[in-house]
């Protein structure tokens, strides 16, 4: 007989909690949700108040059976899933799936996995909060209704396999609109005047607040400075205080871990989850800035011990977000005296970031003295040069932590302070070393990073702490958004230099437009977004999506019925779905006629195909058997902005690069990017090589490098059956039989396997289920030109469908 059964979500959490509870407690994991809506159309009974049908997930049947057996034996079952809507729903589903009764069941919650927190939770159990469960159910049902009814519309009108979602489609819209904003931006040049002065062996740097639009204006200003005297006209010293940032919420942790540690949003959440489950930090899904009194005291003690009494300043932050639950806490260490939380490098780095941010939030302001220097120019008294410098009088929180900023934010409150100025007095004359007029161009809005997109979603009230990471991952997995680096282009700019009373002009070059780990929309995203904006404006409307989130909050607080909320949304939405039948597919394909090929006079079209965007030259002629030519668009090209010249360039591929071993080497672009084909094999081109310019020498080197890597990878092959090989992979040796990868049992030596053994092992390995579950629908081949070009639509003859080597 078990006295107490505690059910948590993860094995790691179970292990930590088991250490705090005595022998009377058995702690088991449910491995997350145990029930969900079935994948068919019968999951929600719309006619009867949106009644959901839940089924035990196939991979959880064994877990549920074990928990049910243990629950029957236990006197008391403690449901200890996370303290949020998702966690509340998990506890409710467990109650239903395990047939638990109220008498034997206790719901306990905690925001950190420490002995005190667990024992406090056990001493203050409660029932399941059905308002929180209903808020989670409403979100799940609404998202299922949108996805299940809207996705088939996209399949019919655009292409099979697409998906739409209430939050994901809004996130995609933000990325698409930012891309178009960047596309529309026209860089405007202006000249910035800077000066360097020699003062007692040190350099004083100053700037003119005015910018000049033309080179002539900048030249005229420098001309007027020839022979001028420069005098310190004013010194203004002003004390400043800088205040620390509040402790982390989910969103700010994701942003700062991205800026400082270069973690993706998903990576940050995975690492934070591990730290939480090991009892090192408080719960990592929160939008509260609140710290408990115990945490504030713990931080204060640590600050006093490490830095002294003067550095302590307790603060209680209030969350601006009205929906934030102040009973919850910000993300913080569970023990401020612990500086090392893990032997894993990334876990330790994230822990240090959380520790520093939480500690800094309870530290004194930094005291800074800012000096502004006004420098007069004798030849033009109306113009003044300005220099600024800062001196830290008292470090305060800056001793521990400085917050980073996104590039679109420019300089922020918590950035590094400026340098010190040399000693200066009013009336002092200073000697000009050099004055520059540098041409600078206006910059477009920055593309989103994962973290800055999360920040934008949060600012707009779209999504909640638990939804940011899955949303960002989903839009990338579905092929709407790509996280990518882009090389910049060189751009010339002018620099005018005034030195020793002479002006010289020089043309320099700068790299512009280089991007690192930024989010780019795909052509599919452009077409789908435009379709949704036009035909389903309420689903993709920013204020609507934010309002829905607010309604979920009202349900969670018991202020609104979830069935009423769903009913209000569904009626208008379903009418739109029904009326979408009349939409003409040709109108939403995003296809464009670019013009005529000057050589053949045939029409060139840009279209969105099964494997992405492509251009088509000519039409199929059934009488003559003539086929059109196809070519894939290059990375960074969009159907909506592609020119005829761009398309004609694409038809130059595939191009013959040269001969090797008496066989042609061809450069082309395919479904998986640019590649070289040689002797029926494909070799992916690295980013540094362009299919338009790659040389025969570079292609040969690529082929030889790949052959060498393949030879090192091969453990054994069978001349009598070329489809079977024993290879050395990233995770150790394995067998390949055709397209199937097969594990090698531990008792078998890879190099000694026979052909028959390989075939037997392959036979015993089940086929992998396809992802997405979408079957290709039969459609007349003539209507699917992109499919005919297979994985690599390209001019002339497309190679057989095969993934390029090296991918």
C-alpha positions in Angstrom: 0.0 0.0 0.0 1.4 3.4 -1.0 0.6 6.2 1.4 1.3 9.2 -0.9 1.6 9.3 -4.7 3.0 12.5 -6.1 2.6 13.0 -9.9 4.8 15.6 -11.7 5.4 16.3 -15.4 9.0 15.3 -15.9 11.4 12.6 -14.6 14.0 15.2 -13.8 11.5 17.1 -11.6 10.4 13.8 -10.0 14.0 13.0 -9.1 14.6 16.4 -7.4 11.3 16.3 -5.5 11.9 12.7 -4.3 15.0 13.9 -2.5 13.0 16.3 -0.4 10.1 14.1 0.6 10.4 11.1 3.0 9.8 7.4 2.5 6.1 7.8 2.7 6.0 9.5 -0.7 6.4 7.9 -4.2 7.1 10.5 -6.9 6.2 9.6 -10.5 6.2 11.5 -13.8 3.3 11.8 -16.3 5.8 12.9 -19.0 3.7 16.0 -19.8 0.1 15.9 -21.1 -1.5 12.4 -21.0 -4.6 13.3 -23.1 -5.3 15.5 -26.1 -7.8 16.2 -28.8 -7.7 13.4 -31.4 -6.2 14.3 -34.8 -9.5 13.8 -36.7 -12.4 16.2 -37.4 -14.5 14.7 -34.5 -12.5 16.3 -31.7 -14.9 19.2 -31.1 -18.7 19.1 -31.1 -19.4 22.6 -32.3 -23.2 22.1 -32.2 -23.2 21.2 -28.5 -21.3 24.1 -26.9 -17.9 23.2 -28.4 -17.7 20.0 -26.3 -14.2 18.5 -26.7 -13.5 14.8 -26.9 -10.2 13.8 -25.4 -8.2 10.6 -26.0 -5.2 9.2 -24.2 -2.2 9.7 -26.5 -0.9 6.4 -27.9 2.6 7.0 -26.5 1.1 7.6 -23.0 -1.2 4.5 -22.7 1.5 2.6 -20.8 2.3 5.6 -18.5 -1.4 6.1 -17.7 -1.9 2.3 -16.9 1.1 2.4 -14.5 -0.2 5.6 -12.8 -3.7 4.2 -12.6 -2.4 1.1 -10.8 -0.3 3.2 -8.4 -3.2 5.6 -7.7 -5.5 2.7 -6.8 -3.0 1.6 -4.2 -2.4 5.1 -2.8 -4.2 6.7 0.1 -3.6 10.3 -1.3 -2.7 11.4 -4.8 -0.8 14.7 -5.0 -1.0 16.4 -8.4 2.1 18.6 -8.7 2.2 19.9 -12.2 3.3 23.4 -13.0 1.6 26.5 -11.5 0.1 27.8 -14.8 -2.8 27.1 -17.1 -1.0 24.3 -18.9 0.0 22.7 -15.6 -3.6 23.1 -14.2 -4.9 21.4 -17.4 -2.4 18.5 -17.0 -3.7 17.9 -13.4 -7.3 17.9 -14.5 -6.6 15.5 -17.4 -4.8 13.2 -14.9 -7.8 13.3 -12.6 -10.1 12.3 -15.5 -7.7 9.7 -17.0 -6.9 8.0 -13.7 -10.5 8.2 -12.4 -9.4 10.0 -9.3 -12.0 11.1 -6.7 -11.9 14.4 -4.8 -11.4 12.8 -1.4 -8.1 11.2 -2.3 -6.8 14.0 -4.6 -4.8 17.1 -3.6 -3.5 19.8 -6.0 -0.3 21.4 -5.0 1.7 24.2 -6.6 5.1 25.7 -6.2 7.2 28.2 -8.2 10.6 26.6 -7.3 11.7 23.1 -6.5 13.3 23.6 -3.1 12.7 21.7 0.1 10.9 24.6 1.7 8.7 25.2 -1.4 7.7 21.6 -1.6 6.9 21.2 2.1 4.9 24.4 2.0 3.0 23.2 -1.0 2.2 19.8 0.8 0.9 21.8 3.8 -1.4 24.0 1.7 -3.1 21.9 -0.9 -6.1 23.0 -2.9 -8.5 21.7 -5.5 -8.2 22.0 -9.2 -8.9 25.5 -10.5 -11.4 24.9 -13.3 -11.2 28.6 -14.5 -7.5 28.0 -15.3 -8.4 24.7 -17.0 -11.1 26.3 -19.0 -8.8 29.1 -20.2 -6.4 26.4 -21.4 -9.2 24.4 -23.0 -10.5 27.6 -24.8 -7.0 28.3 -26.2 -6.6 24.7 -27.4 -10.1 24.4 -28.9 -9.9 27.9 -30.6 -6.5 27.0 -32.1 -7.7 23.6 -33.3 -10.8 25.2 -34.9 -8.7 27.8 -36.7 -6.0 25.3 -37.8 -8.5 22.5 -38.9 -10.8 24.8 -40.8 -8.3 27.3 -42.3 -5.5 25.0 -43.3 -7.6 23.1 -45.9 -8.6 26.4 -47.5 -4.9 27.1 -47.9 -4.4 23.6 -49.5 -7.2 24.2 -52.0 -6.3 27.8 -52.9 -2.5 27.9 -52.6 -0.7 24.6 -52.1 -1.0 21.3 -50.2 0.7 20.9 -46.8 0.3 24.5 -45.7 -0.9 25.4 -42.2 -2.4 28.4 -40.5 -2.6 29.3 -36.8 -4.0 32.1 -34.7 -0.7 33.2 -33.2 1.8 31.7 -35.8 0.1 33.5 -38.7 0.3 36.9 -36.9 4.0 36.3 -36.1 4.6 35.5 -39.8 2.7 38.7 -40.7 5.1 40.8 -38.6 8.1 39.2 -40.4 6.5 39.7 -43.9 5.6 43.3 -43.2 9.1 44.1 -41.8 10.7 42.6 -45.0 8.5 44.8 -47.2 9.3 47.8 -45.1 13.0 47.1 -45.7 12.4 46.6 -49.4 10.6 50.0 -49.7 13.4 51.8 -47.8 15.3 54.3 -49.9 18.7 55.0 -48.2 19.2 58.8 -47.8 22.7 60.1 -47.5 23.9 62.8 -45.1 27.3 64.1 -43.9 28.2 63.9 -40.2 30.8 66.3 -38.9 33.2 65.0 -36.2 36.3 66.7 -34.8 39.4 65.6 -32.8 41.2 68.1 -30.6 44.6 67.7 -28.8 44.2 68.7 -25.1 47.3 68.2 -22.8 48.4 65.1 -24.6 44.9 63.6 -24.7 42.2 63.5 -27.4 38.8 65.3 -27.1 36.2 64.1 -29.6 33.3 66.3 -30.6 30.4 66.3 -33.0 28.3 68.9 -34.8 24.6 68.4 -34.0 23.6 69.4 -37.5 23.9 66.9 -40.4 24.4 68.2 -44.0 22.4 66.6 -46.9 24.9 67.3 -49.7 28.6 67.1 -50.1 28.7 70.7 -51.2 27.1 71.8 -47.9 29.6 69.7 -45.9 32.5 71.1 -48.0 31.3 74.7 -47.4 31.2 74.1 -43.6 34.7 72.7 -43.5 35.9 75.6 -45.8 34.5 78.1 -43.2 36.5 76.2 -40.4 39.9 76.9 -42.1 41.9 79.1 -39.8 39.3 79.1 -37.1 40.0 79.2 -33.3 38.2 76.7 -31.1 37.2 77.7 -27.6 35.5 75.9 -24.7 32.4 78.1 -24.3 30.5 76.0 -21.7 31.0 73.1 -19.4 27.8 71.6 -18.0 28.1 69.0 -15.3 25.0 67.1 -14.4 24.6 64.2 -11.9 22.8 61.2 -13.4 21.4 58.0 -11.8 21.0 54.8 -13.6 18.6 52.2 -12.3 18.9 48.4 -12.8 16.6 46.5 -15.0 14.0 44.3 -13.2 14.6 40.6 -12.8 13.8 38.4 -15.8 10.4 37.4 -17.2 10.2 34.6 -19.8 10.3 37.2 -22.6 13.2 39.3 -21.3 15.2 36.1 -20.5 14.8 35.0 -24.1 15.8 38.4 -25.4 18.9 38.8 -23.2 20.1 35.1 -23.7 19.9 35.8 -27.4 21.9 39.0 -27.2 24.5 37.9 -24.7 24.8 34.2 -25.1 23.5 33.8 -28.8 20.9 31.2 -27.7 17.8 30.6 -29.8 14.5 31.1 -28.0 13.9 27.3 -27.9 17.4 26.6 -26.6 16.9 29.2 -23.8 13.7 27.5 -22.7 15.2 24.0 -22.8 18.1 25.0 -20.6 16.0 27.0 -18.2 13.7 24.0 -17.8 16.6 21.9 -16.8 17.8 24.5 -14.3 14.2 24.7 -12.8 13.8 20.9 -12.6 17.2 20.7 -10.8 15.9 23.2 -8.2 18.3 25.9 -9.2 15.9 28.6 -10.5 12.3 29.6 -10.0 9.7 28.7 -12.6 10.7 29.9 -16.0 7.3 30.6 -17.6 6.2 33.9 -16.1 5.3 37.5 -17.0 5.6 38.8 -13.4 8.5 41.1 -12.2 7.7 40.3 -8.6 10.2 38.8 -6.1 9.2 37.1 -2.9 10.3 38.7 0.4 12.4 35.7 1.0 14.2 36.2 -2.4 14.7 39.9 -1.7 16.3 39.1 1.7 18.5 36.4 0.1 19.7 38.8 -2.6 20.3 41.6 -0.1 22.4 39.3 2.2 24.5 38.2 -0.8 25.1 41.8 -2.0 26.0 43.0 1.5 28.5 40.1 2.0 30.1 40.6 -1.5 30.0 44.3 -2.0 29.0 46.0 1.3 25.9 47.7 2.8 26.1 50.7 0.4 25.4 48.5 -2.6 22.1 47.2 -1.2 18.8 48.8 -2.3 15.7 46.6 -2.1 13.1 47.1 -4.9 9.7 45.8 -5.6 8.9 45.9 -9.3 5.4 46.2 -10.6 4.4 44.6 -13.9 2.9 46.9 -16.5 1.1 44.0 -18.1 -2.4 44.0 -16.5 -2.8 40.2 -17.1 0.4 39.3 -15.2 -0.1 37.3 -12.1 1.7 39.1 -9.2 1.4 36.0 -7.0 3.9 34.5 -9.4 7.5 35.5 -9.4 10.1 36.7 -11.8 12.8 34.2 -12.8 15.5 34.1 -10.1 18.0 31.7 -8.4 16.5 29.6 -5.6 19.7 30.2 -3.6 21.6 33.5 -4.2 24.6 32.3 -2.3 25.1 29.6 -5.0 27.2 30.9 -7.9 27.7 27.5 -9.6 24.6 25.6 -10.6 25.8 23.1 -13.2 28.8 21.5 -14.7 27.1 21.9 -18.1 28.6 25.0 -19.7 25.4 26.4 -21.2 23.4 25.7 -18.1 26.0 27.6 -16.0 26.1 30.5 -18.4 22.3 30.9 -18.4 22.3 30.5 -14.6 24.9 33.3 -14.2 22.8 35.6 -16.4 19.7 35.0 -14.2 21.8 35.4 -11.0 23.3 38.7 -12.1 20.1 40.2 -13.4 18.2 39.2 -10.1 21.1 40.4 -7.9 21.4 43.7 -9.8 17.7 44.4 -9.4 18.3 44.7 -5.6 21.4 46.9 -5.9 21.9 50.6 -5.5 21.6 53.0 -8.5 24.8 53.8 -10.4 25.8 57.4 -9.8 27.3 59.1 -12.9 28.5 62.6 -13.6 27.8 63.6 -17.2 29.7 66.5 -18.7 28.6 68.3 -21.8 31.2 70.5 -23.5 30.2 73.3 -25.9 33.0 74.3 -28.3 32.8 77.6 -30.2 34.1 78.1 -33.8 35.4 81.6 -34.3 34.6 81.8 -38.0 31.0 80.7 -37.6 29.7 81.6 -34.1 26.2 80.2 -34.8 27.6 76.6 -35.1 28.8 74.7 -32.0 30.6 71.4 -31.6 29.4 69.2 -28.7 31.5 66.7 -26.7 30.1 64.5 -23.9 31.8 62.4 -21.3 30.8 60.5 -18.2 32.5 59.6 -15.0 31.2 56.9 -12.7 31.1 58.3 -9.2 29.6 55.1 -7.7 29.2 51.8 -9.6 26.2 50.5 -7.8 24.5 47.7 -9.9 27.0 48.3 -12.8 29.5 46.3 -10.8 27.4 43.2 -11.6 25.3 43.7 -14.7 24.7 45.8 -17.8 21.6 45.1 -19.9 22.1 44.7 -23.7 20.0 46.4 -26.3 18.6 45.3 -29.7 20.1 47.2 -32.7 16.8 48.8 -33.5 16.7 50.3 -30.0 19.8 52.3 -30.5 21.5 53.5 -27.3 19.6 52.6 -24.2 19.5 53.5 -20.5 21.6 50.5 -19.4 24.4 50.6 -22.0 28.0 51.2 -21.2 28.8 54.7 -20.0 30.9 57.0 -22.2 34.6 57.7 -21.6 36.1 60.3 -19.4 37.0 63.8 -20.8 40.4 65.4 -20.4 40.6 68.4 -17.9 38.9 71.5 -19.4 38.1 75.0 -18.4 35.7 77.6 -19.8 37.5 80.0 -22.2 40.3 77.5 -22.9 41.5 77.4 -26.5 42.0 73.9 -27.9 43.9 72.8 -31.0 42.1 71.0 -33.9 43.9 67.9 -35.0 41.5 66.8 -37.6 37.9 67.4 -38.7 35.9 64.9 -40.8 32.7 65.1 -42.8 31.7 61.5 -43.3 28.9 60.4 -45.6 26.4 58.1 -43.8 23.2 56.5 -45.1 19.9 56.1 -43.3 19.2 52.5 -42.3 16.0 50.6 -42.7 14.2 49.0 -39.8 16.2 46.0 -38.5 15.0 42.5 -39.4 13.7 40.6 -36.5 15.8 38.2 -34.5 14.0 35.4 -32.7 14.3 37.5 -29.5 13.2 40.8 -30.9 10.1 39.1 -32.5 9.2 37.7 -29.1 9.6 41.3 -27.7 7.3 42.6 -30.4 4.7 39.9 -29.8 4.7 40.6 -26.1 4.4 44.4 -26.6 1.4 43.8 -28.8 -0.2 41.5 -26.2 0.0 38.5 -28.5 0.8 35.2 -27.0 1.8 34.4 -23.4 5.1 33.2 -21.8 4.3 29.5 -22.6 3.6 30.3 -26.3 6.6 32.4 -27.4 9.1 29.6 -28.0 6.7 27.1 -29.7 5.4 29.9 -32.0 8.9 30.9 -33.1 9.8 27.2 -33.7 6.6 26.5 -35.6 6.9 29.3 -38.1 10.4 28.0 -39.0 9.5 24.3 -39.1 6.5 25.1 -41.4 8.7 26.9 -43.9 7.3 30.3 -43.5 10.3 31.9 -41.9 14.0 31.1 -42.2 16.7 32.0 -39.7 19.6 32.9 -41.8 22.8 34.9 -42.3 23.2 37.1 -45.4 26.4 38.6 -46.7 26.4 42.4 -47.1 27.2 44.4 -50.2 30.0 46.9 -50.6 28.9 50.5 -50.9 31.1 53.6 -51.6 30.9 56.7 -49.3 32.7 60.0 -49.2 35.0 61.3 -46.5 36.1 65.0 -46.5 39.1 65.7 -44.2 40.2 69.1 -42.9 43.7 68.9 -41.5 46.4 71.6 -41.4 44.0 74.0 -43.0 43.7 71.9 -46.2 40.6 69.8 -47.3 41.0 66.5 -49.0 38.4 64.1 -50.4 38.5 60.4 -50.3 36.1 57.6 -51.5 36.0 54.6 -49.1 33.8 51.5 -49.1 31.7 50.0 -46.3 29.8 46.7 -46.0 26.1 47.2 -45.8 23.2 44.8 -45.3 25.1 42.0 -43.6 22.8 40.0 -41.4 23.4 37.4 -38.7 20.8 35.0 -37.4 17.9 37.2 -38.7 14.4 36.0 -39.6 13.5 36.2 -43.3 10.1 35.3 -44.8 9.8 32.8 -47.6 7.8 33.4 -50.7 5.2 31.0 -49.3 4.9 33.3 -46.3 4.3 36.3 -48.6 1.5 34.6 -50.6 -0.2 33.0 -47.5 0.0 36.2 -45.5 -1.6 38.3 -48.3 -4.3 35.7 -48.7 -5.1 35.7 -45.0 -5.0 39.5 -44.7 -7.5 39.9 -47.6 -9.9 37.0 -46.8 -9.5 36.3 -43.1 -8.6 39.7 -41.6 -10.0 39.0 -38.1 -7.8 35.9 -37.7 -4.6 37.7 -38.6 -5.5 41.1 -37.1 -3.1 42.3 -34.4 -5.7 43.9 -32.1 -8.1 40.9 -32.6 -5.3 38.4 -31.6 -4.4 40.5 -28.5 -8.1 40.8 -27.6 -8.5 37.0 -27.7 -5.5 36.7 -25.3 -7.2 39.2 -22.9 -10.4 37.0 -23.1 -8.4 33.9 -22.2 -7.3 35.9 -19.1 -10.9 36.8 -18.3 -11.8 33.1 -18.5 -8.9 32.2 -16.2 -10.1 34.8 -13.7 -13.7 33.4 -13.8 -15.1 36.6 -15.4 -16.1 35.0 -18.7 -17.6 31.7 -19.9 -15.3 29.8 -22.3 -18.2 28.5 -24.5 -19.6 32.1 -24.9 -16.1 33.3 -26.0 -15.7 30.5 -28.5 -19.3 31.1 -29.9 -18.6 34.8 -30.5 -15.5 34.0 -32.5 -16.6 30.9 -34.4 -19.8 32.2 -36.0 -18.1 35.0 -38.1 -15.0 32.8 -38.7 -17.0 29.9 -40.0 -19.0 32.1 -42.4 -15.7 33.3 -43.9 -14.5 29.7 -44.3 -17.8 28.9 -46.2 -17.5 31.9 -48.4 -13.9 31.1 -49.3 -15.1 28.5 -51.8 -15.8 31.3 -54.3 -12.2 32.6 -54.2 -10.4 31.9 -57.5 -7.2 30.0 -56.9 -5.4 31.8 -59.8 -5.9 35.1 -57.9 -4.0 34.1 -54.8 -1.1 32.1 -56.2 1.2 35.1 -56.2 2.1 34.3 -59.8 3.5 37.2 -61.9 4.2 37.6 -65.6 7.6 39.2 -65.8 7.8 39.8 -69.6 9.2 38.1 -72.7 12.4 36.4 -73.3 14.3 38.6 -75.8 15.8 35.5 -77.6 12.7 33.3 -78.0 9.8 35.8 -77.4 8.3 33.4 -75.0 6.6 34.6 -71.8 8.4 34.3 -68.5 6.3 33.7 -65.3 7.3 33.6 -61.6 5.3 31.2 -59.6 5.1 29.4 -56.2 5.5 25.6 -56.7 5.5 22.5 -54.6 9.2 22.9 -53.8 9.2 26.7 -53.5 9.3 29.7 -55.9 10.5 29.3 -59.5 10.4 30.9 -62.9 8.9 29.3 -66.0 9.9 30.1 -69.6 7.2 29.3 -72.1 4.1 27.0 -71.9 3.6 23.3 -72.5 2.6 22.6 -76.1 0.8 19.2 -76.4 0.9 19.2 -80.2 4.6 19.6 -80.5 5.5 18.0 -77.2 7.5 21.2 -76.3 8.0 21.6 -72.6 8.6 24.8 -70.6 11.9 25.5 -68.9 12.1 26.0 -65.1 14.6 27.6 -62.7 14.4 28.0 -58.9 14.7 31.4 -57.4 17.9 32.1 -55.4 18.0 32.7 -51.6 16.8 36.3 -50.9 14.8 36.6 -54.1 11.0 37.1 -53.9 8.3 36.5 -56.6 6.8 39.9 -55.9 10.0 41.9 -56.5 11.8 39.7 -59.1 12.7 41.5 -62.4 12.9 40.1 -65.9 16.7 40.5 -65.8 16.8 38.5 -62.5 14.8 35.7 -64.2 16.9 35.7 -67.4 20.0 35.2 -65.1 18.3 32.2 -63.4 17.9 30.5 -66.8 21.6 30.6 -67.3 21.6 27.7 -64.9 22.5 24.9 -65.1 25.8 26.0 -66.6 28.6 23.7 -67.5 31.5 24.5 -65.2 34.0 22.2 -66.9 35.0 18.6 -67.4 36.3 16.1 -64.8 37.1 12.4 -65.4 35.6 12.9 -68.9 32.2 13.9 -67.4 30.6 17.3 -67.3 30.4 19.3 -64.0 27.2 21.4 -63.9 26.3 24.2 -61.5 22.6 24.7 -60.7 20.1 25.7 -58.0 17.7 23.1 -56.5 15.3 22.5 -53.7 18.2 22.2 -51.2 20.2 25.2 -52.6 23.0 25.6 -55.1 24.9 22.4 -56.1 27.4 20.8 -58.6 26.3 17.7 -60.4 28.9 15.3 -61.7 28.4 11.7 -62.9 24.8 11.5 -61.5 26.0 12.7 -58.1 25.2 16.0 -56.4 27.5 18.2 -54.3 26.1 21.1 -52.3 27.9 24.4 -52.9 29.0 26.2 -49.7 27.8 29.8 -49.1 31.2 31.2 -50.3 30.7 29.7 -53.8 28.2 31.1 -56.3 26.7 28.8 -59.0 27.1 31.6 -61.5 30.8 32.1 -60.9 32.1 28.8 -59.4 35.2 27.7 -61.4 36.2 24.2 -62.6 39.1 24.1 -60.0 36.7 24.9 -57.1 34.2 22.3 -58.3 36.9 19.6 -58.5 38.1 20.5 -55.0 34.5 20.2 -53.7 34.0 16.8 -55.4 37.3 15.4 -54.0 36.6 16.7 -50.5 33.2 15.0 -50.5 34.6 11.8 -51.8 37.3 11.8 -49.1 34.6 12.4 -46.4 32.4 9.6 -47.9 35.4 7.2 -47.9 36.1 7.9 -44.2 32.4 7.3 -43.5 32.1 4.0 -45.3 32.7 0.9 -43.1 31.6 -1.7 -45.5 29.7 -2.1 -48.8 28.5 -5.0 -50.9 29.3 -5.1 -54.6 26.4 -7.6 -55.2 23.9 -5.1 -53.7 24.8 -1.4 -54.1 21.8 -0.3 -52.1 23.2 -1.7 -48.8 26.1 0.0 -46.9 27.5 0.0 -43.4 28.4 3.6 -42.5 29.9 5.6 -39.7 27.5 8.4 -38.7 27.3 11.2 -36.3 25.9 8.9 -33.6 28.0 5.8 -34.5 27.8 3.0 -37.1 24.5 2.2 -38.8 23.2 0.4 -41.9 21.6 2.0 -45.0 19.3 -0.1 -47.1 17.9 2.0 -49.9 16.4 5.0 -48.2 16.0 3.2 -44.8 18.5 3.8 -41.9 18.9 0.8 -39.7 20.3 0.5 -36.1 23.1 -2.0 -35.5 22.5 -4.2 -32.4 25.2 -3.8 -29.7 26.2 -7.5 -30.0 27.1 -7.1 -33.7 30.5 -5.9 -35.0 29.7 -3.4 -37.9 32.7 -4.4 -40.0 31.7 -8.1 -39.8 28.1 -7.8 -40.8 27.0 -9.9 -43.8 24.7 -8.7 -46.6 22.0 -11.1 -45.3 22.3 -9.9 -41.8 21.9 -6.3 -43.0 18.8 -7.2 -45.0 17.3 -9.1 -42.1 17.8 -6.1 -39.7 16.3 -3.8 -42.3 13.3 -6.1 -42.6 12.8 -6.0 -38.8 13.0 -2.2 -38.7 9.5 -0.6 -39.1 9.0 2.1 -41.7 9.2 5.7 -40.4 5.9 7.6 -40.4 6.0 10.6 -42.8 5.9 14.0 -41.1 2.9 16.2 -41.5 0.5 13.4 -42.5 -0.4 15.0 -45.8 -0.9 12.7 -48.8 -0.1 14.0 -52.2 -3.4 14.5 -54.0 -3.6 13.3 -57.6 -3.6 16.2 -60.0 -3.0 16.2 -63.7 0.7 16.2 -64.3 0.4 19.1 -66.8 -1.0 21.3 -64.1 2.0 20.7 -61.8 5.1 21.9 -63.7 7.1 22.5 -60.5 6.6 18.9 -59.5 7.8 17.8 -62.8 11.1 19.6 -62.3 11.3 17.5 -59.1 13.5 18.7 -56.3 15.4 21.1 -58.6 13.4 23.1 -61.1 16.1 24.3 -63.5 16.5 25.3 -67.0 16.9 22.6 -69.6 16.7 19.2 -68.1 16.3 18.9 -64.3 18.3 16.2 -62.6 16.6 13.2 -60.9 15.0 13.9 -57.5 17.9 13.4 -55.1 19.1 15.3 -52.1 22.5 16.9 -52.8 25.4 15.3 -51.1 26.6 17.0 -48.0 23.2 18.0 -46.7 
